[in-house]
Amino acid sequence: MTITIYGITTCDTVKKARVWLEGHDVAYRFHDFRVEGLNAKRLDGWVGKVGWEKLLNKASTTFRELADKDKQGLDEKRAKALMLAKPTMIKRPVLEVGDRVLVGFKADVYEAAVK
């Protein structure tokens, strides 16, 4: 089973998730949004599985710094365009476990997913 964790290296939640994975001897690949970017096809797949509302982190500094006009009237198309332009707006980490997609980090959810 292939496991990939998506995020940025400076994110504390991503760090916690990576420490958890390593502590449980779970092999994974790390994909840094800032270094490797994010393509539309992958984002579309995530949105199809978990919804754009769960992926878009409205509490992120990047989102909060947007102009009010860019925050209002969000729909799937606009939210995806924002997340592609600035992947740091995506709630982190995103974990792909086979064909499953998990957003955020909770040890018990990871435990169940990687068994």
C-alpha positions in Angstrom: 0.0 0.0 0.0 1.4 3.4 -1.0 1.2 6.2 1.5 1.9 9.8 0.7 1.6 12.7 3.1 1.1 16.2 1.6 1.9 19.5 3.3 4.7 21.9 4.1 7.8 21.2 6.2 7.1 24.1 8.6 3.6 23.0 9.6 3.4 21.7 13.2 0.6 19.4 12.4 2.5 17.9 9.5 5.5 17.4 11.7 3.3 15.6 14.3 1.9 13.4 11.6 5.3 12.5 10.2 6.6 11.8 13.7 3.6 9.5 14.3 4.1 7.6 11.0 7.9 7.2 11.7 7.2 6.1 15.3 4.8 3.4 14.0 7.3 2.2 11.3 4.9 3.3 8.5 6.8 3.9 5.2 5.6 7.0 3.4 6.5 9.6 0.9 6.4 13.3 1.8 5.2 15.8 -0.8 6.0 19.4 0.0 3.5 21.8 -1.6 6.0 24.6 -1.6 8.7 22.6 -3.4 6.7 20.2 -5.6 3.5 22.2 -6.1 0.1 20.5 -6.6 -1.7 19.6 -9.8 -5.3 20.1 -10.6 -6.0 16.4 -11.2 -4.9 15.4 -7.7 -6.8 18.3 -6.1 -9.9 17.3 -8.1 -9.5 13.7 -6.7 -9.3 15.0 -3.2 -12.3 17.3 -3.6 -14.3 14.3 -5.1 -13.5 12.2 -2.0 -13.7 14.7 0.9 -15.2 17.9 -0.5 -13.6 21.3 -1.0 -15.1 22.7 2.2 -13.0 20.2 4.2 -9.8 20.9 2.3 -10.0 24.7 2.3 -8.4 25.9 5.5 -10.2 29.2 6.2 -8.2 29.6 9.4 -4.9 29.7 7.5 -2.9 32.9 7.3 -2.9 32.7 3.5 -6.7 32.6 3.4 -7.2 35.3 6.0 -4.9 37.6 4.0 -7.0 37.4 0.9 -9.1 40.4 -0.1 -12.7 40.1 1.2 -14.0 39.9 -2.4 -12.0 36.7 -2.9 -13.4 35.1 0.2 -17.1 35.9 -0.4 -19.3 33.6 -2.5 -16.9 30.7 -2.6 -17.9 27.7 -4.6 -16.0 24.6 -5.6 -14.5 26.1 -8.7 -13.3 29.3 -7.0 -12.0 27.3 -4.0 -10.0 24.9 -6.2 -8.5 27.8 -8.1 -7.4 29.4 -4.8 -5.9 26.2 -3.5 -4.1 25.6 -6.7 -2.7 29.1 -6.7 -1.7 28.9 -3.0 -1.6 25.3 -1.7 -0.9 26.6 1.8 -4.6 27.2 2.0 -5.2 23.5 2.0 -5.8 22.0 5.5 -2.8 19.9 6.4 -1.7 17.3 6.3 -3.4 15.4 3.5 -2.7 11.7 3.7 -3.3 9.4 0.8 -3.5 5.8 1.9 -4.1 3.7 -1.2 -7.3 5.2 -2.5 -8.4 6.9 0.8 -7.8 10.5 1.6 -7.5 11.8 5.1 -7.4 15.5 6.0 -5.7 16.7 9.2 -4.0 14.6 11.8 -5.6 12.4 14.5 -3.6 9.5 15.8 -6.6 7.1 16.1 -7.7 7.8 12.5 -4.2 7.2 11.2 -3.9 4.0 13.3 -7.1 2.6 11.6 -6.0 3.8 8.2 -2.5 2.2 8.1 -3.4 -1.2 9.5 
